[in-house]
Structures are given as C-alpha cells and as structure tokens.
Amino acid sequence: MVHFAPLSTPLKRRLQTAAVLQWVFSFLALGQCCLVVFFGLLFTRFWLVSVLYAAWWCLDWETPSRGGRRFNWVRTLGIWRYMRDYFPVSLIKTAELDPRRNYVAGFHPHGVLVAGASTNFCTEATGFSSLFPGIRPHLMMLTLWFRIPFFREYIMSGGLVSSEKECVMHLLSKKEGGNLLVIVVGGAREALDARPGAYKLLLNSRKGFIRLALQYGAPLVPIFSFGENELFDQVKNPSGSWLRWVQERLQKIMGISLPLFHARGVFQYSFGLLPYRRPIYTVVGKPIEVEKKTNPTQEEVDQLHQLYIEELHNLFEAHKTKYNVPADQHLEFQ
C-alpha cells in the first residue's frame, strides 16, 4: 500500500523536499544532461556557445587539480539550508584545527550518495567556516566528473576537487596552510554495503591517504558521519551473489559503483530515490600528529594506519550512543 504525503504538509517541508530532489538529480543525472546540452548546442544556431566553452575548457583544464574554483555565494545559497533541515544534518566539532596548517581528513562511511560530506564540506549550511575559522575544506571527487563540460563548473563551485595526486600536492604544499583535504576513504566500493544498521568500513587496504599525510607532514583528521547509512535501503547484494559480482566488475571498469538503492518519493513515502528523513551527525575528530617523511617506509605507513584505525574506532565508540547507535554495535573494518 502506498503511503501518500498529506496535502496539509507545511510549505517549509515541501521546500526541504525540493532542495533534496535537486541535489539527488545533480548527483545522478545532471552530468549526463550537461553532456547532452554541450553536444546538442553544436547542431543549433547556438553552436558558438559550445565552441567557446570548449576553448575555455582547454585553457582551464588543470584547475580541478590545482585547488578548484569555489564560489562562496554558491556555498551560502539558501537552498542548502533547506537541504540541511530535511534530514537534518549537524556538524560536530571535537577539537580545534590550526589555520596555519594543512590537514588530511578521512571521511567515513561513504553511504550511498555521501550526503553528510556534501552538506558539511561543499556548503556553509552547517556553519563549517564558523566552527573552523581560517580552514578551507576541499572534498575530493573522481577525476572522471571533471571531464564533463558545464558540470565541472558546478561541482567546483562548492569546493570539490580532483582526486589526482597533483591536486593533493598542490593543496598540501601550501605554506600558508588552512586547507582541509577531505577524502572519502571507502570510495565507491564501500557504497555497496551502505544500508541501515551497517557499520562496515573499507579501510584495511586503503593506505594511500596515510602515505600522503606522511609525505607532507599533514595531521590526519578522522571523521565519522553517524546516520549516513540510514538514508537508503539497498537491494540485497551479499558477497558472492551474482548481483555483487556484476556491481564489483562495473565498479572496476567505470570507477563508480551502482548500488540498487531506494527510499521514498516526492509525494509519497513508500518508494523512490529520495533519502529518508533521518538525522546525520558528522563528527570531526581530534587531529593525529604526523611526522614528515619524504620517503616513508611501508612499516611507517602501516604503523600510522593502525593508529588511525584506533583513533577512528575510539571516535565512534565515544559518540555512538549519543547518535542513535546501539551500545553493542561496533565498527567492522574490511
């Protein structure tokens, strides 16, 4: 039986739903639409728009790997506050970040659509700049998305940057400091395990960000987003199943995963691609001091990686009961 939204739903809640609808559309379809527009214009009287943009694109090709091009007016748009209030999303600070230093932050878990990371680090809806004055967050994204015309401008405007090593070098080598490089460590593969009640993190084999922190002497900041996995249900895809096999093969080929998720709709609560209205609490942990090692050994990487896992585990345990996680629930590292 379909459970429809009541006609008496307040306007404010409808605006919140609309804000999240445009975000889901941007995540799932805006890039494809931008490609259609770019090539479609070539066959109209507006062909010069695409030609001029292509010229600009060539000149601006390296920008995503050189810190991007954010626009504060985009990050402070009112639509993001409606999106924040839909769930709602909260950003919790547990320690200070020195604006004279650069940081590498690990964000966990990926979830299906990375709602917590998008809201907290690509907008000012949760007050990041007020909580961490002098710090500029840069959320890393697959380089693939910065190869899409028009779409690249949109995602860069919020602070998204390319996941290329050149981008890491550019941001972490800034002597004036103030950069927080946010890496969703579990990546696309982790999204395949994102479902309510799941606390599986793909971390045991993810050591690249640890090595980067050592090479630049950048403190590591563990971040756990409580509620991230509660936003969508997902079709069962246990390891060894044919569906999981197909999803993992496609992920290796394309670099992106295709979780078969579902939640609610715009005018009804029974099915659809909009996330459930469930709270997200993104907790930013205490920085882990890192001694700079230009050429770190594997043993040094492994030691820091183990320390990071321990600090992330402690962060989770210290806050889980405050944010709706059962006391007997623990993180599972894969």
N, C-alpha and C positions, 0 to 999 in steps of 0.2 A: 504494500500500500504506500502510495506517495504522500509524504507529509509536506504540504504546501506552507509557505510563509504567510502569516496573516496579513490582510490588507491594511491593518492598523499599524504596521511596522513604522516606527518613527523615521523621519527623513534622515536623521543623522546616521542611523544604522544602514539605511539604503545607500548613503554616500560612502560609508565604510566598505560596503559590498562592492560598489562600483570601483573604488580605489584598488581593491584587491583583484577585481576582474581585469583591470587594465594591466596590473603587474603580471598576472598569470599569462595574459595574452602576450605581453612583451617577452616573457620568458620562453613561451612555447612557439610563437608564430610571428613575432614582429620581424625577426631576422629574415625569414622567408619572404615576408611581404616587402621588405626593403629590396631584396634581390629582384622581385617581380617588377617593382616600380622602376628600379635602375635600368633594367633591360627593356622594359615596356616603353619608357620615355624615348628610347632610341628610335622607335618606329612611329613617333608622333611629331607634331610641329615643335615640341619642347625638347627635341633631341639634344640641343645645345646644353641643357641643364646637366644631363648625364656626362657629356663630353667634358664640360668644365669641371664637374666634380671629379671625374677620373684623373684629370690633370692635377687637381688639388690633392687627391688621394695619393698619387705618386710622390708628390713633394712632401707629404705628411706621413709617409709610410712608417717611419720609425717612432712616431710619437707614442704609441701604446707601450713600447719597450723603453721609453725614456720618462716614465712617470705619469704618462697620460695627460689629459687636459680636462680638469674638473671645473665645473661652474657652480659657485656657491648658491646662486639663485635657483639652480635646478635642485640642489640638495635640500633647500629650505622650502620648497613648494608645499602648499597646504595639503595637497593630495596625500603626501607621505604621512601626515599626522592622522588622516582618516585610516590609512592602511595600518598604522601602529595600533590604533584603537580597536580595529576589527578583531585582533587576536585576544588581548593586547600584547605588545612587545615591550619588555623592560630591559634596560642595560644596567648591570650592577657592577660597581667598581669596588675592588678589594684592596688595591694598592695604587700608589702614585706612579706615573710614568714621567721620567725626566725629559722635557722637550729638547734638551741638548744632546740626546742620544737617539739612535735608531734601534728599532726592535723588530724581531721576527715573531709573529703570533701564529699559533696553531689553533684553528677553529674546529670544534667537534660538537656534534656529529654533522655530517653533510645534510642529512634529511633528504627529502625528495626535491624541493626547489630552493633550498638554502634561504629560507625566509628570514631567519634571525640575522644572518650575516648581511643580507641585502638591506634590511631596515636599519640596522645599527651602524653599518660602516659605509653605506652608499647614500645615506640621507642623514639629516640632522633631526629626524623625528624624535629620537630618544635622547637627544642632547649630548652627543659624543663630544663636541668641542667644548661644552661647558664642564663636562666631567673630566676631560683630559685636555686642558688648555695647552696650545702650542704643538699638539700632536696631530698629524695628518694621516688618516687611515687609507690604505690602498689595498683593496680586495683583489686578489689575483684571479684571473679567468683564463680559460683555454685560448690560446692564440688564434684558433680557428674563428672565433666570433669577431675578432678584429679585422678579419679579411672580408667582412660583409659590408658593402657600401651603405652609407647613411646610418646603419645600425651601430657601427663603431663609434660614431659621434655621440649617439645616445648613451651607450654604456660608459664611455669615458667621462661623460659629463658628471656622473655620480661618484667617480673615483676608482672605477675598475681599471686594472692594468693587465698587461700581458704576462703570462706565466713563463716567458722566456728568461733565460739566465741573464741576458743583457739588462733586463728590467730590474732584476734583483741587484745586480752590480751597480746600476745607476742609483737606485734608492738607498742602498745600504752604505754606499761610499760617500754619501753627502756629509761633509764635515760639520755642517751647521746642525745636523740631527733633526729630530722632530718627525721622522717617518715611522709608521707602524705598518709593516708588510704583513697582511693577513692571508694565510694560506689555509684553504680547506683541505686538510691533510688526507682525509679518507678518499676524496675525489669521487669520480663518477661511480666507481665500483661499490663504494660504501652505500650509495643511494639504493642499491638493490636489496639492502637489508633494512631500509628505513620503513618502519611500521610501528604503530602504537605498542609501547611496552618493550621495545627493543633497545638494547644498550650495547650493541656490538660496534666496535671501532676498528677500522682497518689501519693499524698503526705499527705492528711489529716489523713490517718490511719497509716502512716509509721512513727513510733516514736522510733523504736529500736535504730537507729543511734544517736538519741538525748540522749537517756538514756546512751549509751556508752560514748558519749562525756562528760556527767556529771560525770560518774563514774571515769573517768581518768583525768578530768580537761583539756581535749583537745579542743582547739579552733575549732569552726565549720567554714568551708570554703564553701560558696555556689558557684557552678559552673554552668553556663548555656552555652550550646553549640548551638548557632544560626545556623540554616541550617540543623541540624541533622535529622529533619523530612521531609526534602525536597528531600532526596536521592532516595526514592522509592514511587511508587504508591502501594495501597493495595486494594484488593477486599473489597467491602463494607460489613461491619460487625457490624451494629449498635446494641446497647444494646437491647436484646430481640429477636434478629434474631436467626434462628437455627444455623447459622454458628458461631456466637459469643458464643452460648451455648456450642457447641462442642469444640471450642477453649479454653474456660474457664475450661471445665471439663478436657481436656487433660493437661492443664497447672497445675491444681491441682494434677493430677496423676503423671506427669513426672517432674514437676518443671520448665519446659521450655515451652514457648509459640510457636505456629506455625502460625504466620501471613502469609497470602497468598499474598506475595508481588511480584512485577515485576517492571522492569525499561527498560534497554536496553541490547543489546547483545555485543559480541566481535567485529563482523564485520558489524553490523547494529544497528540502533538507535531506532527500533520500538518495540522490545520486548526482554526479557531476564532477567537474575538475577544480572547483573552488575548495580551498582548505577549510577544515572545520574551525569554528571559533574557539580556539584553545590557547591559553596563555603561553608565551615564550619568555623565559628568563635567561638572558645571556650574561654569564658571569665571567668577568675578566680577572684572571688570577694574578698572583704576585710574580714579577719578572724573575727568571732564573739567570743569575750572573754567568757569563760565558767568557773564558779567557781566549783571546785571539790566537788562532793557529793558522798560519798561511797555508800550510800543507798538513792538515790533521791526519793522524793515523786512524786505521779502522778501529783500533782499540779505544782511542779518544772519542770517536763518533759513537761507538757502542755504549761507552760509559755515560756520555751526556744524554743519549737516547733513553737509557734506563732511568736516569734521574728525571727526565721529562715525563716519562710514563708514571713514575711515582708521584710527581707533583700534580699531574692531571688527575690521578686516582684520588689523591688527598683533597683536591678541589671538589671533585664530585661527591665524595663522602661527607665533606664538611657542609655542603649545601643541599643535598638531595632531599632531605625530609622537609625543608622549607619550601621546596618547589615541586611538591606532589609526587615524589618518587618514594615507593615503599622502602622501609628501612632494610629489608632483606634483599634488595636489588643492588647488584654490583656491576661495574663495567666489565665487559669481556673484550679482551684485545686479541685481534687476529693478525 
